[in-house]
Structures are given as structure tokens and as C-alpha cells.
Amino acid sequence: MLSKQWSEELPVAGIKKIHSMAGGDVNQAYRVETEEGPYFLLTQPHRSADFYQGEIAGLKAFEKAGITAPRVIGNGQIDGDAYLLITFLDQGSGSQSDLGRLVADMHQHYSPNGKFGFDEPSTGSDLTYDNAWCDTWRELFVDRRMDVLAAELLRKKLWGKKEEAQYQKVREIMNDRLTQHQSEPSLLHGDLWGGNHMFLKDGTPALFDPDALYGDREFDLGVSLVFNAFNDEFYQAYQEAYPLDSGYEERLKFYSLYLLMVHVNKFGSIYAAGANRTMNDILYNS
């Protein structure tokens, strides 16, 4: 429960009540009831205000691109904890086809400098990824994400020599395919699993909790496949709005593997079998 100090220091007037809500595995989340309506509050204990700079930058990039998402109201530190205050989106139901078109629209907004990366690093978990601007998607994804993640799994002893050898073979395939593929630096959500989208009361699809960067759009789609949260209507509508290049089926597996490795790192060996199966699939079907 938050102290009275929060009601006094949050940058909105007329606060009547603050109560806890589900907020994912990273943040503590609250609904802030005010005389003007509700807001959504995310907090991170014992962190400085800049903990949320990446998410803020992502939400502002969404706003600039016209993507339906929460808008930033305020950010700071209260009682030693970081906070991010955003608009509250009332949940309804809607069409996965509309959601597919929304993601396709997002992916047609490109990096302002023609490079891959982002102004802020990815700090949404206990592992930070360098999003410094670079010329190729292969470098950003393989060198700065996958290699960092693989090294962390080895350091934690979540992977052994067998998985390391398997990964190195997969890495060769990823390097080859991504070098051959013509990538464009699209605006990505960066964590497009089922828990990070919703529909508003009027049926409008919305995205939230971004880990944004400019990268190959297939990254978002490969991530979206892991937990089967999006149906055929989503993918069909996306393809109609912004068709994927040939060979995408193989490349999507690289990004599904990424998310599974993230989950091995965060939650342990319960996801190891899925990561190993995906590596085997890449190796034996390439």
C-alpha cells in the first residue's frame, strides 16, 4: 500500500483513492482515482526516476506515430521509488484484424536517422541491452542482444556446453540469413506478446508496455508467435496491410528463440526445453 505522500506528490489534482492492480512481472501497478477520472501508475521500488526513460521514449514514439497507446502524464521519484504515471485505458473487446493492421501501421514508421537502435537502452529486466545506433540489424540483434543473452545464460549456469555449442551453430545461420535479408529500421514494440495489447471500449486496438527500438519488423512478429496470443486473423490482416518478404518463416524463428531465451533468463529452466526445441528447429530446417 502506498503512503499518503504519494497522493500529495503525484502530478495530478483531486486524488480520491489509489488501489493496487496487476502490472506484469516488472512493475508494481496502481489505479489512481481522481475527480477528473482514473490514471495508471507504475512504480519500481528503490529505483531512480530514469528507470522509466526507455518506456517513456517508446510511448512518445508511439504518440508521434499516431499509435493508440497510453500517454505519459508524469515521471519521477516519490518516497525512494521510481514512478511513471500514464493515461488509463478502459478495456473492451475488438478485432484481431484491426490489431494486425495497427501493428502493420506502426512498422511503417521508420528510424529518423536511417539506422537501427534507439535513444535509450533496453532496461525492462535484470539484463540491459545496448540500443546504440548501428548500420545493420544483424549487429544490433545478434551481437548486442542474442550474444549478450547467451552469455548471461551461461554465466547463470542455465545453459551448459551442449546449449552453447548449439547456439553457436544457430548463430552462424542467423548471421548468414540476416546478412542476406534487406532489413529496414521500423518502429517496433519490442515485447509484443499477448499481455501487451488490449482493446478499448469502442473496439479500438491499443498497445502498451513497450520496449521500443527501430529494427526489423519481423522481430515483433516472431516474438508474437511464442505464446499463441494472436490468431490467424491478426497475421492475415498484417500480411494484407504490409506483406512480409520471402523466407520470413525461417527468420521468425530467430525472434521466437530470443523471447524463449529471455524467459529462461528470467524464470529458469521451465522454458529451457522450448528454447532447445526452437534451436533444433532452426538447425534442422535451414
C-alpha positions in Angstrom: 0.0 0.0 0.0 1.3 3.4 -0.9 1.8 6.1 1.7 -0.1 9.4 1.9 2.9 11.0 0.4 2.0 9.6 -3.0 -1.4 11.3 -3.1 0.3 14.6 -2.1 3.2 14.5 -4.6 1.8 12.8 -7.8 1.4 15.5 -10.5 -2.5 15.3 -10.8 -5.1 17.0 -8.6 -8.1 15.7 -6.8 -6.8 12.2 -6.0 -9.5 10.2 -4.2 -8.0 6.8 -4.0 -5.0 4.7 -5.1 -5.5 0.9 -5.3 -3.3 -1.9 -6.5 -3.7 -3.6 -9.9 -2.0 -6.3 -11.8 1.1 -4.8 -13.5 3.2 -7.6 -15.0 6.4 -9.2 -13.7 8.5 -6.0 -13.6 6.4 -3.2 -12.0 4.0 -2.6 -9.2 0.8 -1.1 -10.7 -2.0 1.0 -9.3 -5.2 2.7 -10.4 -5.3 6.4 -9.3 -8.8 7.6 -8.9 -9.2 11.4 -9.3 -12.0 13.8 -9.6 -11.2 14.1 -13.4 -11.0 10.3 -13.9 -8.5 7.5 -13.5 -4.8 7.2 -14.3 -2.5 4.3 -14.3 0.5 4.3 -12.0 3.6 2.1 -12.4 6.2 2.0 -9.6 9.6 0.5 -9.2 10.9 0.2 -5.6 14.3 1.7 -4.8 14.9 3.0 -8.3 15.7 6.4 -9.6 13.2 8.2 -11.9 15.3 7.4 -15.0 14.4 3.7 -14.7 11.4 4.5 -16.9 13.2 6.6 -19.6 13.1 3.7 -22.1 9.4 3.2 -21.7 8.7 6.9 -21.8 10.7 7.2 -25.0 8.7 4.3 -26.5 5.4 5.8 -25.6 6.3 9.1 -27.0 7.5 7.5 -30.2 4.1 5.7 -30.4 2.3 9.0 -29.8 4.3 10.7 -32.6 3.4 7.8 -35.0 -0.3 8.0 -34.1 -0.3 4.6 -32.5 -3.1 4.1 -29.9 -1.3 3.7 -26.5 -1.2 5.3 -23.1 0.2 8.8 -23.0 2.8 10.0 -20.4 1.5 12.2 -17.6 4.4 12.3 -15.3 7.6 10.6 -14.1 9.7 11.0 -11.0 10.6 9.5 -7.6 8.5 9.5 -4.5 9.4 8.1 -1.1 12.5 6.5 -2.7 10.6 4.7 -5.5 10.5 5.5 -9.2 7.1 6.1 -10.8 5.5 6.5 -14.2 2.0 8.0 -14.4 0.1 7.4 -17.7 -3.4 7.7 -19.0 -5.8 4.9 -18.1 -7.3 2.9 -20.9 -10.7 1.3 -20.3 -10.8 -2.2 -21.6 -13.3 -3.6 -24.1 -13.2 -6.1 -26.9 -12.3 -5.9 -30.6 -11.0 -7.5 -33.7 -7.6 -9.2 -34.1 -7.7 -8.0 -37.7 -7.7 -4.4 -36.5 -4.9 -5.2 -34.2 -2.9 -6.7 -37.1 -3.4 -3.5 -39.1 -2.3 -1.4 -36.1 0.9 -3.3 -35.9 1.5 -3.0 -39.6 0.9 0.7 -39.4 3.4 1.0 -36.5 6.0 -0.9 -38.6 5.7 1.6 -41.4 7.2 4.4 -39.3 10.9 4.3 -39.7 14.0 5.4 -37.9 14.6 9.2 -38.1 18.3 8.7 -38.9 18.0 5.6 -41.1 19.9 3.4 -38.5 19.0 0.6 -36.2 18.7 1.2 -32.5 17.1 3.6 -30.1 17.9 6.6 -28.0 17.5 4.6 -24.8 18.9 1.2 -23.8 16.5 -1.7 -23.1 16.3 -2.0 -19.3 13.0 -3.7 -18.7 14.5 -6.7 -16.9 17.7 -7.6 -14.9 19.6 -7.6 -18.2 20.3 -4.4 -20.2 20.7 -4.3 -23.9 22.7 -1.7 -25.8 20.4 0.1 -28.3 23.2 2.4 -29.6 22.6 3.2 -33.2 24.3 1.0 -35.8 24.2 0.4 -39.5 22.8 -3.2 -39.6 20.1 -5.1 -38.0 22.3 -8.2 -37.8 24.7 -6.3 -35.5 22.0 -5.0 -33.2 20.2 -8.3 -32.9 22.9 -10.9 -32.9 25.9 -9.1 -31.4 24.1 -6.9 -29.0 21.1 -8.9 -28.0 21.5 -12.6 -28.7 25.2 -12.9 -27.7 24.6 -10.9 -24.5 21.7 -13.1 -23.6 23.5 -16.3 -24.4 26.5 -15.2 -22.2 24.1 -14.4 -19.3 22.5 -17.9 -19.5 26.0 -19.4 -19.4 27.0 -17.2 -16.5 24.0 -18.2 -14.5 24.6 -21.9 -15.4 21.2 -22.0 -17.0 23.0 -23.3 -20.1 25.8 -25.7 -20.4 28.4 -26.7 -23.0 25.8 -28.5 -25.1 23.5 -25.5 -25.4 26.5 -23.2 -26.0 27.6 -25.3 -28.9 24.1 -25.5 -30.3 23.7 -21.7 -30.0 27.0 -21.1 -31.9 25.6 -23.2 -34.8 22.3 -21.3 -34.7 24.3 -18.0 -34.6 26.1 -18.9 -37.9 22.7 -19.4 -39.6 21.3 -16.1 -38.1 24.4 -14.2 -39.3 24.0 -15.6 -42.8 20.3 -15.1 -43.2 20.2 -11.6 -41.7 23.2 -10.5 -43.8 21.3 -11.7 -46.9 18.0 -10.1 -45.8 17.2 -6.5 -46.6 16.1 -5.0 -43.3 14.5 -1.6 -42.7 14.6 0.1 -39.3 10.9 0.1 -38.4 9.4 1.3 -35.1 9.0 -1.9 -33.0 7.0 -2.5 -29.9 9.9 -4.7 -28.7 7.9 -7.0 -26.4 4.8 -8.0 -28.5 3.3 -10.8 -26.5 -0.3 -11.2 -25.7 -0.1 -9.3 -22.4 0.9 -6.0 -24.0 -2.1 -5.3 -26.2 -5.8 -4.6 -25.4 -9.0 -3.3 -27.0 -10.7 -0.1 -25.8 -14.4 0.2 -25.1 -15.1 1.2 -28.7 -13.1 -1.7 -30.0 -10.0 0.2 -31.0 -6.8 -1.9 -30.5 -4.1 -0.4 -28.3 -0.5 -1.3 -27.4 1.3 -0.7 -24.1 4.4 -1.5 -22.1 6.8 -1.0 -25.0 10.4 -2.0 -25.1 10.7 0.1 -28.2 13.5 0.2 -30.8 14.0 0.6 -34.5 14.6 -2.7 -36.1 13.5 -5.4 -38.5 9.7 -5.7 -38.2 9.9 -9.5 -38.3 11.3 -9.2 -34.7 7.8 -8.2 -33.3 6.1 -10.9 -35.3 8.5 -13.7 -34.2 8.0 -12.7 -30.6 4.2 -12.7 -31.0 4.2 -16.3 -32.0 5.6 -17.8 -28.8 2.5 -17.8 -26.6 -0.2 -18.2 -29.3 -1.9 -15.0 -28.2 -2.6 -13.8 -31.7 -4.9 -15.7 -34.1 -4.9 -16.2 -37.9 -6.9 -13.0 -38.4 -4.1 -10.9 -36.9 -1.4 -12.4 -39.2 -3.7 -12.3 -42.3 -4.6 -8.7 -41.8 -0.9 -7.8 -41.2 0.2 -9.5 -44.4 -2.5 -7.8 -46.4 -1.5 -4.4 -45.0 2.3 -4.9 -45.2 3.4 -8.1 -46.8 6.5 -9.8 -45.5 9.5 -10.7 -47.6 10.1 -14.3 -48.8 11.9 -16.5 -46.3 10.2 -14.8 -43.4 9.1 -18.2 -41.9 12.6 -19.2 -41.1 13.7 -15.7 -39.8 10.7 -15.5 -37.4 12.1 -18.5 -35.5 15.2 -16.4 -34.6 12.9 -13.9 -32.7 10.8 -16.6 -31.1 14.1 -18.1 -29.8 15.1 -14.7 -28.4 11.9 -14.5 -26.3 12.3 -18.0 -25.1 15.9 -17.3 -24.0 14.6 -14.1 -22.2 12.2 -16.3 -20.3 14.9 -18.9 -19.5 16.9 -16.0 -18.1 14.0 -14.5 -16.1 12.2 -17.6 -14.9 14.6 -20.5 -15.2 14.7 -23.9 -16.7 10.9 -24.2 -17.2 11.4 -22.6 -20.6 14.7 -24.3 -21.5 13.0 -27.1 -23.4 11.2 -24.6 -25.6 14.4 -22.8 -26.4 16.2 -26.0 -27.2 13.4 -27.2 -29.5 13.5 -23.9 -31.4 17.3 -24.1 -31.8 16.9 -27.6 -33.1 14.1 -26.5 -35.5 16.4 -23.7 -36.9 19.3 -26.2 -37.3 17.5 -29.0 -38.9 15.1 -27.0 -41.1 17.5 -24.4 -42.5 
